[in-house]
Amino acid sequence: MSTLETTPDAVAEDLRQSVRGPLVGPSDPEYDEARKVYNGAVDRRPAAIVRVADVADVISCVDFARRHQIPLAVRGGGHHGAGFGVWDGAVVIDFADRRSTDVDPVAGTVRADAGCTWGDVDHATGAFGLATPSGFVSTTGVAGLTLGGGTGYLSRHYGLTVDNLVAADVVLADGTFVTADETSHPDLFWALRGGGGNFGVVTSFTFRCHPVGEGGEIVGGPVLYDMADAAEVFRWYRDVLPALPDDLNGWIGVLEVPAAAPFPEELWRRKVCGIVWCYSGPRERADEVLAPVRDFGSPLLTGLQPMPYSVLQSAFDGLLAPGLQWYWKADFYEEITDEAIVLHQRYGETIPTPLSTMHLYPISGAAARVPEDATAFAYRRGGWNGVIAGIDPDPANLERVTEWARDYWEGLHPTSAGGGYVNMMMAEGEERVRAAYRGNYQRLTEIKRRYDPYNLFRINQNIAPA
Ligand SMILES: Cc1cc2nc3c(=O)[nH]c(=O)nc-3n(C[C@H](O)[C@H](O)[C@H](O)COP(=O)(O)OP(=O)(O)OC[C@H]3O[C@@H](n4cnc5c(N)ncnc54)[C@H](O)[C@@H]3O)c2cc1C
């Protein structure tokens, strides 16, 4: 092992010799654009950003970083709130140019390169009336979302994203390349399903796909209620959701109505409590399944309608454009207590900026029938993945939205199950990572020791080797 006693420019020049994809270093005109990630509050200066052309480039970057003891960051879609996709002084493996997909409709699978967004995958599978469970925003990266777990519209119907991962191609810390699945490197495969980017660089993912709705068309959309009704809405939702069929999912939140079509102008900027529903079962049952939703309360707006799954998946893309300032905090909740409901209403009424919000994503139905130790993702007892996000375009408001998110989170935390979702936390230290994995943490540290004993892959929600 040798240490490169040189400037970032020299690092870039040295690595340039061994990669085929474009490399952007600090002196290149594209550098400032290339080092941006989704969260506009992140401002880091890597030594070199390699837009890898193939697996060979990934191996070259891993070997280079290991030999020269240079930090190594891996960027899939670049969406992580903590901005782990870039790091000061690091070599960045950037998958931006690796976005191909292959659907095998006979096997019912889709293979996706590590630079794909969920929009890429939805586009590919949608043509076959199929989908793989993912998240709620189509610009999110497949890689990071999958490696952390993946909660989304189809979680109750078909499980988390990790429950649908069939295989992953991985470059390990020593530069070797393996395919991990149930029979080949099963421990690694277990750890990849929730353990984040700690175990290797995944170059390609293969997922199981499922039929959704009618030829890929679901019935879904938002139902919004006055904030004054929030307590009643939360209580009804927490009581009714577990009894609903798996093919109906709905996340609840507090938010400000966007000041844009298709929302009626009289609701613009109004603080509301909302549930976004997705019914992904056969069309002939839609009316019956959605009847309890349509019959409840006095909504300000009911936006339920048939639409392609990919349309619901991308409904928030425009609002949540890259470059906004983000600060978010997460926890899992096994119940929504009356005490928590009081806080949801209180903090819902004081949402500090139009995009700041709180969401509770169900982890129930199929996602909760997977045993807690079947994958690294540990929170399977039925309940919700909760996130409180302070968001605004203006850096001057970052402190204000951060304070709101922190206070809200601190109030709710005693009602939580203890840990939060690694994909929706900032960099919050070892205790929070440990809590995120509860009973699975020890096994993760042992697998880490086997696959990455020197913690080369540490720019993430880090699991230190045992
Ligand atoms: C607007 C928005 C909406 C979201 N909605 C959801 C949602 O509905 N459901 C949900 O589950 N999550 C959601 N998330 C969270 C999301 O899962 C995480 O932000 C996730 O980390 C994004 O993955 P990425 O590849 O885009 O991120 P990146 O920042 O590129 O990577 C995230 C982490 O994964 C590692 N990583 C990336 N690529 C690889 C790779 N190829 N091999 C090994 N490690 C890698 C990185 O090093 C980093 O530690 C959302 C995030 C945002 C910003």
PDBQT file of the ligand as one rigid body, heavy atoms in Angstrom, charges set to zero:
ROOT
HETATM    1  C1  LIG A 501     -36.920  13.251  -3.229  1.00  0.00    +0.000 C 
HETATM    2  C2  LIG A 501     -36.575  11.951  -2.593  1.00  0.00    +0.000 A 
HETATM    3  C3  LIG A 501     -37.532  10.963  -2.490  1.00  0.00    +0.000 A 
HETATM    4  C4  LIG A 501     -37.224   9.733  -1.916  1.00  0.00    +0.000 A 
HETATM    5  N1  LIG A 501     -38.195   8.783  -1.823  1.00  0.00    +0.000 NA
HETATM    6  C5  LIG A 501     -37.897   7.571  -1.298  1.00  0.00    +0.000 A 
HETATM    7  C6  LIG A 501     -38.863   6.544  -1.234  1.00  0.00    +0.000 A 
HETATM    8  O1  LIG A 501     -39.992   6.723  -1.635  1.00  0.00    +0.000 OA
HETATM    9  N2  LIG A 501     -38.523   5.343  -0.716  1.00  0.00    +0.000 N 
HETATM   10  C7  LIG A 501     -37.260   5.092  -0.265  1.00  0.00    +0.000 A 
HETATM   11  O2  LIG A 501     -37.001   3.973   0.161  1.00  0.00    +0.000 OA
HETATM   12  N3  LIG A 501     -36.324   6.057  -0.300  1.00  0.00    +0.000 NA
HETATM   13  C8  LIG A 501     -36.617   7.280  -0.795  1.00  0.00    +0.000 A 
HETATM   14  N4  LIG A 501     -35.683   8.263  -0.812  1.00  0.00    +0.000 N 
HETATM   15  C9  LIG A 501     -34.404   8.024  -0.160  1.00  0.00    +0.000 C 
HETATM   16  C10 LIG A 501     -33.483   7.326  -1.087  1.00  0.00    +0.000 C 
HETATM   17  O3  LIG A 501     -33.720   5.940  -0.999  1.00  0.00    +0.000 OA
HETATM   18  C11 LIG A 501     -32.041   7.617  -0.696  1.00  0.00    +0.000 C 
HETATM   19  O4  LIG A 501     -31.804   8.981  -0.840  1.00  0.00    +0.000 OA
HETATM   20  C12 LIG A 501     -31.096   6.798  -1.544  1.00  0.00    +0.000 C 
HETATM   21  O5  LIG A 501     -29.857   6.740  -0.899  1.00  0.00    +0.000 OA
HETATM   22  C13 LIG A 501     -30.946   7.367  -2.924  1.00  0.00    +0.000 C 
HETATM   23  O6  LIG A 501     -30.158   6.557  -3.718  1.00  0.00    +0.000 OA
HETATM   24  P1  LIG A 501     -29.203   7.235  -4.799  1.00  0.00    +0.000 P 
HETATM   25  O7  LIG A 501     -28.544   6.148  -5.532  1.00  0.00    +0.000 OA
HETATM   26  O8  LIG A 501     -29.996   8.245  -5.565  1.00  0.00    +0.000 OA
HETATM   27  O9  LIG A 501     -28.239   8.029  -3.839  1.00  0.00    +0.000 OA
HETATM   28  P2  LIG A 501     -26.675   8.257  -3.740  1.00  0.00    +0.000 P 
HETATM   29  O10 LIG A 501     -26.550   9.510  -2.934  1.00  0.00    +0.000 OA
HETATM   30  O11 LIG A 501     -26.024   8.189  -5.044  1.00  0.00    +0.000 OA
HETATM   31  O12 LIG A 501     -26.217   7.022  -2.875  1.00  0.00    +0.000 OA
HETATM   32  C14 LIG A 501     -26.736   6.760  -1.602  1.00  0.00    +0.000 C 
HETATM   33  C15 LIG A 501     -25.833   5.798  -0.854  1.00  0.00    +0.000 C 
HETATM   34  O13 LIG A 501     -25.735   4.571  -1.567  1.00  0.00    +0.000 OA
HETATM   35  C16 LIG A 501     -24.388   4.320  -1.928  1.00  0.00    +0.000 C 
HETATM   36  N5  LIG A 501     -24.357   3.837  -3.294  1.00  0.00    +0.000 N 
HETATM   37  C17 LIG A 501     -24.875   4.442  -4.381  1.00  0.00    +0.000 A 
HETATM   38  N6  LIG A 501     -24.674   3.700  -5.469  1.00  0.00    +0.000 NA
HETATM   39  C18 LIG A 501     -24.022   2.595  -5.059  1.00  0.00    +0.000 A 
HETATM   40  C19 LIG A 501     -23.539   1.449  -5.732  1.00  0.00    +0.000 A 
HETATM   41  N7  LIG A 501     -23.691   1.304  -7.032  1.00  0.00    +0.000 N 
HETATM   42  N8  LIG A 501     -22.894   0.506  -5.017  1.00  0.00    +0.000 NA
HETATM   43  C20 LIG A 501     -22.717   0.652  -3.682  1.00  0.00    +0.000 A 
HETATM   44  N9  LIG A 501     -23.161   1.726  -3.000  1.00  0.00    +0.000 NA
HETATM   45  C21 LIG A 501     -23.815   2.691  -3.677  1.00  0.00    +0.000 A 
HETATM   46  C22 LIG A 501     -23.693   5.655  -1.816  1.00  0.00    +0.000 C 
HETATM   47  O14 LIG A 501     -22.343   5.520  -1.572  1.00  0.00    +0.000 OA
HETATM   48  C23 LIG A 501     -24.406   6.301  -0.683  1.00  0.00    +0.000 C 
HETATM   49  O15 LIG A 501     -23.895   5.862   0.537  1.00  0.00    +0.000 OA
HETATM   50  C24 LIG A 501     -35.935   9.496  -1.419  1.00  0.00    +0.000 A 
HETATM   51  C25 LIG A 501     -34.967  10.486  -1.525  1.00  0.00    +0.000 A 
HETATM   52  C26 LIG A 501     -35.278  11.708  -2.084  1.00  0.00    +0.000 A 
HETATM   53  C27 LIG A 501     -34.257  12.786  -2.123  1.00  0.00    +0.000 C 
ENDROOT
TORSDOF 0
